[in-house]
Amino acid sequence: MTELNSVARELFTKIESRQATIGVVGLGYVGLPLAVEKAKAGFKVIGFDVQQSRVDLVNNGVNYIGDVVDEELNEITKSKQLIATTDYSLIKEVDAVAICVPTPLDLYQQPDTSYVENSGIEIAKYMHSGMLVVLESTTYPGTTEEVLKPILEKSGFKVGEDLFLAYSPERVDPGNKHYNTKNTPKVVGGMTPACTEIASLLYRSVLEGDVHKVSSPAVAEMEKILENTFRHINIALANEMAVLCDRMGINVWEVIDAAATKPYGFMPFYPGPGLGGHCIPIDPFYLTWKAREYNYHTKLIELAGEINNAMPEFVIERSMKILNTDKKAINGSKVVVLGVAYKKDIDDVRESPSLEIMELLTKAGADWVAVDPYVSNFRLDGKVVETVALTQELIESADLVIVATNHSDFDYEMIARNAQSIFDTRNAMKHVKDLAKKYDRL
């Protein structure tokens, strides 16, 4: 094990004995599941968030994140193992804190690190000697060292001596039935070997997944970008194949299934109406921005972005063609959009391609409604839109049904029996036997 100074040894012992108090800044899709797991592992946890509504929900044991078990949250909040607050002065009570705040792109497609910076400023106000800070927010290589470290060291503490700083990327996959916060392997890169050692101990004390140490925060930051860029580019390839197969009259889904029979050298990715979520559509462009600093142009990433961003337009073009076969124009046609969330069986609408599809339907003059059992309402063009219930009458009344998100709750057999025309962008109805001629897919 790395040799530790007396301050580091004291913190190490506190974590090892579960006597440490852990803070989590940001109680969203990443932070709340992490806070729950740390509390379940026996640590006292304080969750920090700027939204009073979230804090109130947590303190009342009310869950709002799909990957958290309601009963577990209720139990640990009732016992005060986990408490939430908007009062950052309570940072002085914690021994380790994880930062799990958004890192969006601004209007110019540049990383907005303001949430990370503001979190660092608040932590620095109240931090004490012998504290561990771990950044989990996805960001560009260099953020931990170049942005967060100087903010924290303004407190007078020195990283590696009496302050310990590391980066460990979140790997949350909302809706994944097998991998979650607890059993997904963790990558940890500290500013010094002692920082890595202490942060790794904390995650080993909480999670079941392996902890993989790397040599620096920059390596850990880059590996997270690589993960999401890998998916971004391969989904773009699948989408481009879908467009080409459509022109050639070939079923792209059958092509992919056939290719997937190869036991090596091929990994199946599937086309869709576009990319959604806070990670894959955004994260690769952190790297694109950072690469300019080194006079490098990330051509492949940007081209993949163009392909994926064009898919909602392709969905509308195909929808027009489907309606034309029934001698109907999209202008004035009633369209039912099934799914607002960006992926199946979750309520997250961030960057959802369904939103752009509905915007394009509006511009085309279509009369559309949205159905989503996980989303009761959403914002579109500054307005709140209510979703409607899926009924046989609704499907029968539609000129076209677009399956934009393949939720398991949808009754695809009923939809197939009653729809005039269906455009399935997710191959959700592949197991429905009687699709007749009214069915088309991406």
N, C-alpha and C positions, 0 to 999 in steps of 0.2 A: 504494500500500500504506500501511496505517496506520503512523505514525511510532512506532518502538520505542525504549525506553531500552536501555542497554547490557546489562542482565540479560536482557531479552527478546530482543535481537539475538543474544546468545550461544546461548540456547536454540534460537532459530529456525535458526541455522547448524548446530547439532548435529543437529536433526531433518532439515534439508535434506540434510546429508551422510551421513545414516544412522549417525551416531556416537552418537546418543542411545540410552540403555537404557530400555525401556518396561516398565512394570508393569501387570498386570491383576489386579484384586481380584475374586475370584469366578470359578470355572472351571466354570460350568454351561452351560446352553443358549446363553447370550449370550457369556460370558467366554471359553470355550475356543475357539470359532471365531474370535473377535476376536484372541486371543493367537496363534493359528496364522497368521492372515493377516499380522499384524505381523512375525512371525518370517520368514515367506516373503518379505516385502518387504525383508529384510536387516537388520532391527533385532534386537538382543539383547533377549529378552523374559524377564521373571520373572513367573510366575503365582503368585498368593497364594490360598490357600483354607484354611478352618478344618478341613476334612475330610481327615485323613491318607490315607484310602483313595483319594480323588481325586488327591491329590498323588503317591502311589505309582504310580497307573495312568499319569498323564501322564509321569512320569520314566522309566517302563518302556516308553513309546511305545504304550500300550494305549488305544485310543479307546473312549469311552462316549457320544459325541454323534453323532447321525445325520448332521448337516450337516458333519462333519469327515471328511476322507478319511484312512483308516487309514495309507496309505503316507506321506502328507505329515507326519502327526503323528510317525510312527516316525522319519522322516528328520531332522526338525528337533530332536527330543529326543536322538537319537543324536549329533548334531553339537553339542549343548548350545546351539543357537540359542534354544531354549526350555527353561527349567527351571522346576519348580514347587516351592513350599515352603509350610510353615505358619509360617515365621519372618518376622514382619513387620519385624524390624529391617533386613532387606535392602531396605526402602523407601529407605534412605539411598543405595543404589546406583543408583536409577532417576531419570530426568530427567522422565518423564511417566508418569502412572498413570491408568488407567480403572477406575471403580468399577462393577461389574456384579453387584450383589447383589440378593436378593429384596426386594420391597416389598409384602408381603401386606396384607390387611385383618385387623383383629382381630375378636374376638367381637361387637363393637358396630358392625361395618362401617365402622370408622375406619382410616385409613392407619397402618400400623406401619412407622415409619422407623428402627427400632432397628438394622437391619443397615447402613443408610447411616451412621447416627451412629457405630456401632462402627467401621466402616471408616474414617471421618474421624478418629476418635480415634487409631486405630493409625497412620494416615498422619502425623498431626500430631506424633506422638512422634519420628518419624525423618526428617521432611522437611527439605529444605535450600533455600537461596535458588536461584531459577531453576528452579523445578519447575512443571510443568503438571498439574493435576488435572481430570479430566473425569468427570462423573457420567453414566452411561448408563441406570441403572435407571428404569423408568417410575414416575412419581410426580406429585403435584399441583403446580400452578404456585406457585412460591415456595420450593420445597424447597432448591434450590441456594443461593439467597441467604439464606433465613431459617434453615435448619438446618445446611447444610454449611459455608458461609462462616464463621460465627462459630467453629465448632469448629476449622477450619484456622488462622484468624487468632490463636487462642490461642497458637500456636507463636511468635508475635512477628513473623511475616511479614505483609505487607500485599498483598491481592489487587490486581493491576494494576501493582504495582511490582516486587516480588521473588517473588511467587507468582501463578500464572495459573490461573484457574478458569472452567470452561465446562460447559454441559450439552449432550449430544448423544444423543437417544433411540435406544435399540436398535430395530431394525426386523426382528427375526428372525421368519421364518415357517417353522417346522419342517416338513420334508417338501416344501417348494416346490422343484420340479425346475428352475425357471428363475432365480428370484431368491434370492440368498444373501447372506451378510455382505459378500462382496467386491464385488458389482455392484449392490447396492441403494443408491440415493442417500442421502446423509447430511445431516441438519439440524444446524447448530451455532450455539449462542448463548452468547457469553461475557459475563462480568461487566463487562469493558471491551473496547474495540475491539482492544487488544493481545491479550487473552485469546482473542477470537474468531479473530484472525489466526493465532495459534500453533496453536490446536486444529485449525483448518481445514487448515493445512499438514500436520499429522500425519495426518489422514484422507486428504488428497490423496496423501500419500506411500505409503499402504497400500492404498487401495481404488480400484476402477475406476469406481464410481458417482460422480455429481456431488456436490459439497459445496455446500449452500445455506446461506448465512449469514443469521441473523436478529439482531434488535437486542438481545436479552437472553435469559438462561436461561429466564425465565418464558414467553416466546413459544414457545421450543422445547419446554418442558414442556407447554404448552397444546396445541400442534399434535399431540403424540403422543396426548394424551387425546382430541382431536378425531378422529384417525384411528380409534381403537378404538371411540369412541362412535358414529361413523358406521356401523360394521359392526354394533355391538350393536343399534342402533335398526332398521336395515334387516333384520337377521335376525329381529328381533321381528315386524316387519311380515310377513315371509314365513311365520313360524310362525302368526301370527294368521290369515293367509289360508288356511293348511293346515287349521286347525281349522274355519273357516267352510266351506271347500270340502268337507270331510268331511261336514258336516251337510247340505250341498246336493247331495251326490252328484257333485261335479265333481272332475276330476283336477287337483290344484294344480300338478303338474309340467308338465302340458301347457299350463296357463295361463301359467306363467312362461316356458316356451320360446316361446310365441306372443308374449308381450310383449317378449321379448328380440330379436325381429326388427326392432324399431324402432331405427333407427341413431342416435338422439339422445334425450336426456331420460329414458332408462331404463337402469338397471344391474341385472342379475339377481342376486338373493340367494336362497338356497334354505333351505327349512325343514329341521328335524332334531329329534333327540330332546332337545335342550337345548344350552347353550353349555358349552365346556370350554376348558382351557388356562389359563395364568397371566395372560393379557392381557384378552381381551374380556369375560369375566364379572366382572372385578375393576376394571380401570382406570377405567371411567366413574364408579365410586363414589368415587374420589379426588376427582373434581370435585364430586360431590354433597356430599361432606363439606366441601370448601373453600368452596363456594357459600354455606353457612350463615353463614360469617364475614361475608358481604356481604348477609345477609338476603334471600337468593334461594333459591327452591325449584325444583330441576331436575325438574319434573314428567314431562317426556317420557322422560328417562333412567330414572327410577324405574319408570314404567309399562312401559317396554320390559323392564326387569329382571323385573317381575312376570310378563310374558308368557313370557319365555324360561325363567324358573325353573319355570313350570308345565308345561313340555313333558314331563318324565319321568312326571308323573302322567297326562298325556294318553296317553302310550305304554302305560301299564298299563291304562287304561280301554279303549283300543282292543284290547289283547291279550285282555282279558276277553271283549269282544264276539266276537272271532274264535274263541276257544275255545267260547263259548256256541253258535255256529253248528254246532259239532261235538258239541253236547250234553255239554260238559265244563266243569267249574269250574276256575278258576285254582288253587284250593286242591288240592294233590296232583298237579297236572299237571307233566310234565317239560318244562322250557323250556331251550333252548340260546341263550345270548346271544353273538352273534358280534361281537367287538370290545370291548376294555376301554379302549384309548387314546382320547383325545378327538377325534382326527382320523385320516384314513387314512395308512397306511404310516409311522407313527412309534411310538415306545414311551412317549410322555408321557401319563400318566394324571391329571395335575393337573386338578382340577375337572371331570373327565370325567363327562358325564351318564350314562354306562353304570353308574357306581358307584351313583348314586341309583336307577336303574332296578333294579339288583340288590337294593338295600336294600328297595325297594317290593315286589319279587317275594317276598322273604323274609317281609315283613309279611303278604303275601297268601297265604302258605302254599305257594308254588310250590317245586318241586324243580328248582333251576336249576344249570347249569354254564356256565362262560365259556370262550370260545375266542379266543386272540389270538396270532398268530405272532410278534409283537414284544414281548409281555409274558408272562414266565414265571410271575410271581406279583404280587400286589398286596395292599394292606391295605384291609380293609373292616370297619367296626365294631370296630377294634382287633385284628383277626385277620388272619393271612396266608392268602390264598386262592391256590391253584395253578390255573393255567389247564390245559385239556386239549387234546388234539390233535383236529383236525377230521378225522373219518372218516365213511364212508358209514353205518357201524353207529350212530354217535352221532346222525346226522341222522335215520335211520329210527326210532330209539327215542324221538325227541322228539315231544311233542304240539304244540309250537310252537317255531319258530325266529325269533328277533328279530335282524335285522341292525341293530346299534347303531352300528357303525363300518364303513365301506365299504373295508376293506383290499383292495388289488389281488391279494393272495395267495390270497384265498378262491376256491374252485372253485364259482362260482355255478351253473354248469350241473349239477354233481353235486347241489348243494343243492336246486335246482328239481326234479330228477328224483326225489329220495328223501324230501323233507320232507312231513309230513302237512299242516302249515300254516305259512305264512311271513308275518311282518310286517316289511316292509322300510322302515325309518325314513329311509333315505338315498337311495332310488331307485337302489340299487347294481345292481339286476337288470334295469334298463331294456332292456338289449341281449339278455337271455336270451329265446329265442323261445318255448319251451313252458313257460308259467307256470301254465296251467290255472286252476282255481277256488280252489286252496289258497293263492293269492298275494294279499296285501293290502299296500298301501303307505301311507305318511303322506299 
